[in-house]
Amino acid sequence: MSFELVGPAADITKGTVVGVELDGVDIAVVHADDDNFYAVRDECSHAAVPLSEGEVEGCTLECWLHGSRFDLRTGEPSGPPAFSPVATFPVEIRDGDIYVSTTPSNGVNP
C-alpha cells in the first residue's frame, strides 16, 4: 500500500477539515476532536457535495447540505438522509507530516 504526502499536520488544526486530491481521488482530511487524523471520500453519499465543507464534531463529519453525519473511523452514516457509507482511507503521521493511502480501508470504492 502506497501513501501520498498531504502536508504538515500542524497546518490542520483540531476540529477542522481540508479537502485534497490524491491520485485523482477527492479526499477530506480531518483533525478530529480525539486528536487523531482521518481521511474519507470528499463526497457525501447522499447528495454528492464536498464533505470537506462540513463540520467536525467528535469523530464525525457532518455534510453541510442536509446534515448527514459520517463516522470518520468507519465511514458509516449515523442516520438519514444518507444510508450508504463513504470510503475511509488509512492515515499515517511521519515526522510531523500527514500521509494518506488512496486504497480504501473499509472496502467502499471511492
N, C-alpha and C positions, 0 to 999 in steps of 0.2 A: 504494500500500500504506500503510495507516494503522498507527500504533504506539500502544500504550496504556502509560501510566506504571505501573510496578510499584512503584518506590520507590528510596530511596538505595542505591547499590551498596555503600556501607560497611556496610549492615545485613546483608549476606550474606557471611560470612567464607569464605575459601578452604576448599574441601573440604566445603562444606555445600550443602543444597538447601532451597528454600522452595516450598510449594505456593500458587498463586494462581488466582483465577478471573477471566478476561478475556473479555468478550463471551459469557458462558455456556460457555466452554471451560476445563476444568481443566488448568493448565499447571504443570510443575515447572521452576523457575528455578534453575540450578546455577552455582555459582562453582567451576569445575573446578581441578584441580591445575596446569594450564597457565596459570592466572591469567585465563582468559577466562570469559565468562558464556555459558551455553547455555540454551535453553528447549526442552522436549519435552512431549508429551502426558503428563499426570499419571495415566496408567493403563497398567499392564503389559498388553501384547498377549496374554499367555498366561493370566493369572489375574484380570485386571480389578481389581487392587488398586492403591492410590496408589504411584507410584514415588517421590514426594517423601518417603516414609518409609524409603527405601532408603539405601544407602551409595555415596558418590562415591569412585572410585578412578581416578586419572589422568583420562582423558576418557571414562570410562564411569560409568553409573549402574546399580547392582545392585538388583533387586527383592528386598525383604526376605522374601517368602514362599517362593519356590522357587529364588532365586539367578540368574534370568535377568539377563544384563548387556546394556545397550544403549549403543552408541557415541553420544555426545552430539552429534557432528558430523553423523552420517548417520541416526541413529535405528535402525540395523540391529542386530539381536541378534547376539551373538558365539557363540551356541550354545544348545542346548536348555536348558530346555524351551520357550522362546519361539522361534518361527520367523518371525513377522511383525514388521516394523519398527513403531516408534511415530512419530507425526508430530513433526517438528522445526520450530521457529519462529525467524525472524530476531530478533536482539537488537541493540540499539544502546545505547551509553552516551553520554548527553548531559549535560554539566555535572554529572557525578557521579551522575546518576540512570539507572536501568535502564528501557528501553522495549522492549516485545515486540510483534511483529505477530502477529495471530491467523490469518494466512494461512500455511499450512504451506510450508516451503521445500523439502521433499523429496517433495512430491506425495502424501503419505499423508493421507487425510481424518481430521480429529480426531474 
